[in-house]
Each structure stands twice: as structure tokens, then as C-alpha cells.
Amino acid sequence: MFPVRAILALALLAQTPQPFPKPGGTTPKPPVTAPAPAVPAAQTVLPPQPAAAPGPNDVPTEASLGVPIYPGAEFIASYDATHGQRYYLFGATAGFPEIVNYYKTTLKQKGELIYEEPAIHEFDIGRFREETMAFPPSVTVKDYTWGGSAGYLNPKRGKQPDRFKTIIQIVPNPPL
């Protein structure tokens, strides 16, 4: 039998925080879980699912993400979010209000203004499952021109635009 201190030490080690995601990081395999009990199809209402999750270096599409991408938005990078999830960053030269209105219209929901300064608006696109997800499936829009900032610096050197006014983060629904 283990002493209480050894059990507590093991519990603390199991909760070691993970480092911040890195561009092009590897995606860990999702945990194996028991199959859920069958539910009749008439009672099941699921949000649209991505076709096939793009790899870390693939440019995602609306079909692979299962959510619309703002027209003219440029793919910046994807990051490993752990739990088999990735999130995708897109830069846009359009202003924050224009992009928020686009997502209000296309997603048919008002979303939620998380912060007024700097402005961050989030649209939930799926149910968050804490035991299997690192982030809730969502579209998050952030204003990078707040407080007189010139915008988010384009990480692709020598490419236009030099800066993006707005950043769109998409966390797609994980595949079933």
C-alpha cells in the first residue's frame, strides 16, 4: 500500500502544466474512452463536423474546419492545443466590427463580447467537454488596433500586409 505522501506526489505530477503551444507542434493522440451508448438518430442534433483535420503545416479550409473563414483572411499558423485539438490563426485587414458582423450573420448567433478593451468577441460553435478538450470549439475575433496599435505584425517577413488589424482564432469541433 502507498503512503499518503506518495499518492499526493503522484497526483501533483499528473497535473504538471503543459508549455505554451508551438507552431507546427505535434498533435498528441486523444485518450481512449469507452464507446457512448447508442442514441436514436432522431434525438441526436450535432453541429457540423470538420471533413478531415488539416495537418500542422496544411492551410485549413472551411470544409476542414467546419466553420466559415472570413473572406480575404490570411492563414498565419496553427498550434497544438493538446487533447488532440489544434487552433488556427488568421489575420485580416478588415476592422473588428466588420468581422464580428460577418460572423454574427454567417453563424446566426450574436456571440459574446468577452472584453471591450482590447475588443475580443467569441462565438461558440460546439459543446466544450473538459475531459477531452483543451479549448471550447469557437471562433474568437480580436482587435489589434486598440490603443493606437498598428496591428498584429505579419510573421511572414516581406509579405503584405505588414500588419493585420484583426486576428481570428478558430478552434474547430474535434472529429467524432
Long-range contacts (C-beta under 8 A, 24 or more apart in sequence): 18-82, 21-79, 21-80, 21-81, 21-82, 21-87, 22-79, 22-80, 23-56, 23-77, 23-78, 23-79, 24-56, 24-57, 24-77, 24-78, 25-56, 25-79, 25-80, 26-56, 26-80, 27-56, 27-80, 27-84, 27-85, 27-86, 28-80, 28-82, 28-83, 28-84, 29-84, 30-83, 30-84, 30-132, 30-174, 31-83, 31-132, 33-132, 46-176, 47-125, 47-126, 47-127, 47-137, 47-173, 48-173, 49-173, 49-175, 49-176, 50-172, 50-173, 50-175, 52-175, 53-86, 53-172, 53-174, 53-175, 54-78, 54-86, 56-80, 56-86, 60-88, 60-170, 64-172, 65-170, 65-172, 66-125, 66-172, 66-173, 67-107, 67-125, 67-139, 67-170, 67-172, 68-103, 68-106, 68-107, 69-168, 69-170, 70-94, 70-99, 70-102, 70-103, 70-168, 71-102, 73-168, 74-164, 76-154, 76-155, 76-156, 76-164, 76-167, 77-155, 81-134, 81-135, 81-171, 82-134, 83-132, 83-133, 83-134, 84-132, 84-174, 85-133, 85-134, 85-135, 85-171, 85-174, 86-172, 87-135, 87-169, 87-170, 87-171, 88-169, 88-170, 88-171, 88-172, 89-167, 89-168, 89-169, 90-167, 90-168, 90-169, 90-170, 91-152, 91-154, 91-161, 91-164, 91-166, 91-167, 91-168, 92-164, 92-165, 92-166, 92-167, 92-168, 93-161, 93-164, 93-165, 93-166, 94-165, 94-166, 95-143, 95-145, 95-165, 95-166, 96-121, 96-141, 96-142, 96-143, 96-145, 96-165, 96-166, 99-141, 99-166, 99-168, 100-141, 103-139, 103-141, 107-139, 111-139, 114-140, 117-146, 117-147, 118-142, 118-143, 118-144, 118-146, 118-147, 119-143, 119-146, 125-172, 125-173, 126-173, 132-174, 133-174, 135-171, 136-171, 137-171, 137-172, 137-173, 137-174, 138-169, 138-170, 138-171, 139-168, 139-169, 139-170, 139-171, 140-168, 140-169, 140-170, 140-171, 141-166, 141-167, 141-168, 141-169, 142-166, 142-167, 142-169
